[in-house]
C-alpha cells in the first residue's frame, strides 16, 4: 500500500504541471487522486505532506518556494478546504471573496515560478500526459478515421432537438453546422440570453486520436467565440461541451481536465 509520502511524491509533478499550464483552471481533490491512479481518502494528509516537502526543500536550499496546494479545491465551494490554514494562517476565517483573492494570488505566483530545479532536487520527472511519439502523430495530422458517419449525424440531430439530454435548457436559437468567423463549423450551437453554447460531437467509434483532436477543437472554439464576442460588442458567457458516444481514455481525461474542457462520455440516444 502506498504511503502518504509515496502519494505526495507522485502528486507533486502533477501539481507542478497544473501550476505551469493550467493554474487558472479548476482542479478538485478527486482529480488529484485520480491523476496518480489512487482514490485516496487521506488527501488532506497528503497535501500536508506535500507542503512539508516543499518547506523542507526551501529551508535546505535557502530559496523561497511557493505553495502548490492552492491549485486544488473543493468541488462545491470552488475553494481549498479550511485545511488550507496549514498554508495560510487563519484562512478559514476569511470571507469567500478574500479566500478567492488569496488563492488566486498564490496560484499566479506558483504559475510564474521556475519549477524545473525543484523537480531535479526531489529527483522527480515532469508529469507528461503524452510522450513525444504521440505528439509527433498529432503534428502529422494522424487522428484516425473521423468524419461524418451515421452515428455522428444522429447524435448531432438528437442533441439539437433535445438539449435537455445534455443538461441544457431550451435555447432562444439552435443551429446545426454553425459557422464561426474563423470558418470552423460547430456541430451544434445554442444561443441563450446570457450565454452561447457550442457542442462538439464524437461518435462511439471515434479513435482515441480523434477524441483528443476534439478536446483541442473545444479549446479553439472557445477562444474564437470569445473573440467574436468582442466583435459583436456584446456581453455573454461562452461554453463548449464535448459529447462522446464512447468512453474517454484516462490519457484524454487528463488532457481535458488540464485544459478545462467539459465532456460527457458514453452518451446514447434514448
C-alpha distance (Angstrom), angle and dihedral (degrees) to the residues before:
residue distance angle dihedral
X1 . . .
X2 3.81 . .
X3 3.80 114.6 .
X4 3.80 124.4 -134.9
X5 3.83 88.3 -104.2
X6 3.83 91.1 50.9
X7 3.80 91.9 52.0
X8 3.80 91.9 46.1
X9 3.80 92.0 53.8
X10 3.80 90.5 49.6
X11 3.80 92.9 48.6
X12 3.80 98.4 47.0
X13 3.86 94.3 73.9
X14 3.83 89.6 48.2
X15 3.79 91.7 51.3
X16 3.80 89.7 47.5
X17 3.81 89.8 52.2
X18 3.79 89.3 51.9
X19 3.80 91.4 47.2
X20 3.79 91.9 51.1
X21 3.79 101.0 45.2
X22 3.79 111.9 4.5
X23 3.79 104.9 33.4
X24 3.82 92.3 129.0
X25 3.83 95.1 50.4
X26 3.82 124.0 90.4
X27 3.79 115.7 -100.5
X28 3.77 121.8 -179.5
X29 3.80 132.9 -154.5
X30 3.80 89.9 -109.7
X31 3.82 89.8 52.6
X32 3.78 90.9 55.6
X33 3.79 92.8 49.9
X34 3.80 91.7 45.9
X35 3.80 92.1 49.0
X36 3.81 90.1 67.4
X37 3.79 94.6 38.6
X38 3.77 95.2 -109.2
X39 3.80 129.7 113.5
X40 3.77 96.5 -147.5
X41 3.81 118.8 -169.5
X42 3.82 85.6 -173.4
X43 3.79 96.5 64.4
X44 3.81 92.6 130.1
X45 3.81 91.0 54.9
X46 3.81 90.6 46.4
X47 3.81 92.0 52.0
X48 3.79 89.0 49.0
X49 3.80 88.8 52.5
X50 3.82 90.2 49.4
X51 3.80 90.1 53.9
X52 3.82 90.4 48.1
X53 3.81 90.6 52.1
X54 3.81 91.5 49.8
X55 3.81 92.6 46.0
X56 3.82 92.0 48.9
X57 3.80 91.4 50.3
X58 3.81 90.2 49.1
X59 3.80 90.7 53.3
X60 3.81 93.4 46.0
X61 3.82 94.3 48.5
X62 3.79 98.7 34.5
X63 3.80 89.4 -128.2
X64 3.78 127.1 125.9
X65 3.81 110.8 -120.8
X66 3.82 121.7 -169.9
X67 3.78 122.0 -128.7
X68 3.79 121.4 -98.3
X69 3.80 94.9 -164.7
X70 3.81 95.4 86.7
X71 3.80 89.2 68.8
X72 3.82 91.1 73.5
X73 3.77 122.5 70.4
X74 3.76 146.0 175.1
X75 3.81 111.8 -90.9
X76 3.80 93.2 -133.2
X77 3.79 103.0 41.0
X78 3.81 97.3 33.3
X79 3.82 87.8 -135.4
X80 3.80 137.4 93.7
X81 3.80 112.0 -88.5
X82 3.80 121.7 -102.8
X83 3.80 87.4 -92.1
X84 3.81 83.8 81.9
X85 3.82 84.1 85.4
X86 3.81 82.9 87.9
X87 3.82 87.0 69.2
X88 3.81 103.1 27.8
X89 3.79 114.8 34.6
X90 3.84 113.2 -123.3
X91 3.81 91.3 2.3
X92 3.81 90.4 144.4
X93 3.79 90.5 59.8
X94 3.81 94.3 57.5
X95 3.79 124.0 99.2
X96 3.81 116.5 -105.5
X97 3.80 90.9 -106.1
X98 3.81 91.3 51.1
X99 3.80 90.4 47.5
X100 3.81 90.8 52.1
X101 3.79 91.5 49.3
X102 3.80 93.3 48.6
X103 3.79 93.8 46.9
X104 3.82 93.1 46.0
X105 3.82 89.8 51.9
X106 3.81 93.0 49.4
X107 3.80 92.7 46.3
X108 3.80 91.8 50.7
X109 3.82 89.9 51.6
X110 3.82 88.9 50.2
X111 3.81 89.3 49.2
X112 3.81 93.0 54.9
X113 3.81 94.2 44.8
X114 3.82 122.6 104.3
X115 3.81 103.0 -120.4
X116 3.79 97.4 173.6
X117 3.80 94.6 92.1
X118 3.82 90.9 46.3
X119 3.80 90.4 57.9
X120 3.80 89.6 47.9
X121 3.81 93.1 49.1
X122 3.80 90.9 50.2
X123 3.82 91.8 44.5
X124 3.80 91.1 -121.0
X125 3.81 131.3 140.9
X126 3.81 124.8 -134.3
X127 3.81 113.6 -91.1
X128 3.79 97.8 -114.8
X129 3.81 113.6 -176.2
X130 3.81 96.3 -159.7
X131 3.79 129.7 19.6
X132 3.80 129.9 -122.6
X133 3.81 93.4 -95.2
X134 3.79 91.5 57.3
X135 3.80 90.8 47.4
X136 3.82 90.5 52.1
X137 3.81 90.1 52.9
X138 3.79 90.3 52.0
X139 3.80 92.1 48.5
X140 3.80 89.7 51.4
X141 3.78 90.1 53.5
X142 3.81 94.6 -112.3
X143 3.80 101.8 155.1
X144 3.78 101.9 143.0
X145 3.77 124.3 -120.6
X146 3.80 109.8 -29.4
X147 3.76 128.5 146.8
X148 3.76 136.3 106.9
X149 3.80 109.6 -37.5
X150 3.79 129.2 165.0
X151 3.83 94.7 -93.9
X152 3.79 92.5 47.1
X153 3.80 91.0 53.1
X154 3.81 92.9 46.6
X155 3.80 92.9 49.2
X156 3.81 91.6 50.6
X157 3.78 92.1 49.8
X158 3.79 92.5 46.4
X159 3.81 93.0 52.2
X160 3.81 91.3 43.4
X161 3.81 91.1 53.6
X162 3.82 97.0 38.7
X163 3.83 111.9 30.6
X164 3.81 89.8 166.0
X165 3.82 87.2 73.5
X166 3.81 87.2 70.8
X167 3.82 91.7 42.1
X168 3.79 95.8 -98.5
X169 3.80 128.4 131.5
X170 3.78 124.2 -123.5
X171 3.82 106.4 -72.8
X172 3.78 130.9 -136.5
X173 3.80 88.0 -125.8
X174 3.80 134.1 12.6
X175 3.80 125.3 -168.6
X176 3.80 133.7 177.4
X177 3.81 117.5 -147.7
X178 3.81 91.1 13.5
X179 3.80 110.8 -171.5
X180 3.79 119.5 -134.6
X181 3.80 122.6 -152.6
X182 3.81 88.0 -103.7
X183 3.80 89.4 62.6
X184 3.81 92.4 -109.8
X185 3.79 115.8 133.7
X186 3.79 122.4 -138.1
X187 3.79 116.8 -143.0
X188 3.81 90.3 -136.9
X189 3.80 130.8 2.1
X190 3.81 126.6 -166.3
X191 3.78 124.6 -169.9
X192 3.80 121.7 -156.7
X193 3.79 132.1 175.1
X194 3.80 93.2 -98.6
X195 3.79 104.6 19.0
X196 3.80 147.0 31.6
X197 3.80 119.5 -140.5
X198 3.81 126.8 -159.0
X199 3.80 121.7 -163.5
X200 3.80 122.4 -157.5
X201 3.81 113.3 -166.5
X202 3.80 129.5 -157.3
X203 3.83 120.0 -179.0
X204 3.79 124.5 -130.2
X205 3.83 91.7 -99.9
X206 3.81 93.7 54.9
X207 3.82 108.3 123.7
X208 3.78 119.8 -123.9
X209 3.81 91.6 -102.3
X210 3.80 91.8 56.9
X211 3.80 92.4 47.6
X212 3.80 87.5 51.8
X213 3.78 89.4 51.1
X214 3.81 87.7 51.3
X215 3.80 90.3 56.5
X216 3.79 91.0 54.7
X217 3.80 90.6 43.9
X218 3.80 87.8 58.4
X219 3.81 90.6 53.1
X220 3.81 89.9 50.1
X221 3.80 94.4 46.7
X222 3.81 91.8 51.0
X223 3.81 91.3 52.2
X224 3.81 93.0 47.7
X225 3.81 92.1 46.7
X226 3.81 89.9 51.2
X227 3.82 89.1 50.8
X228 3.80 90.7 49.8
X229 3.79 89.5 53.6
X230 3.82 87.8 60.9
X231 3.81 91.1 50.3
X232 3.80 91.2 49.0
X233 3.83 90.1 47.8
X234 3.78 87.6 -136.4
X235 3.79 136.3 134.5
X236 3.81 118.5 -129.9
X237 3.78 139.4 114.7
X238 3.79 124.1 -102.6
X239 3.79 124.3 -144.6
X240 3.80 131.6 -179.1
X241 3.79 123.1 -163.2
X242 3.81 127.5 -168.5
X243 3.81 112.8 -148.4
X244 3.80 116.1 -164.2
X245 3.77 125.9 -165.7
X246 3.80 88.6 -157.1
X247 3.79 137.8 37.4
X248 3.80 121.8 -71.9
X249 3.80 118.2 -122.1
X250 3.80 121.4 -119.9
X251 3.80 90.4 -111.5
X252 3.79 94.3 51.6
X253 3.80 89.8 44.2
X254 3.81 89.2 58.5
X255 3.80 92.1 48.1
X256 3.81 91.8 49.4
X257 3.79 90.1 48.2
X258 3.79 94.2 50.9
X259 3.80 92.4 46.4
X260 3.79 94.3 45.4
X261 3.80 93.9 -119.7
X262 3.80 113.4 157.0
X263 3.79 115.7 -144.5
X264 3.79 142.7 178.1
X265 3.79 114.9 -149.0
X266 3.80 132.1 -161.3
X267 3.80 90.6 21.6
X268 3.81 112.6 176.6
X269 3.78 136.1 -174.1
X270 3.80 109.7 -112.0
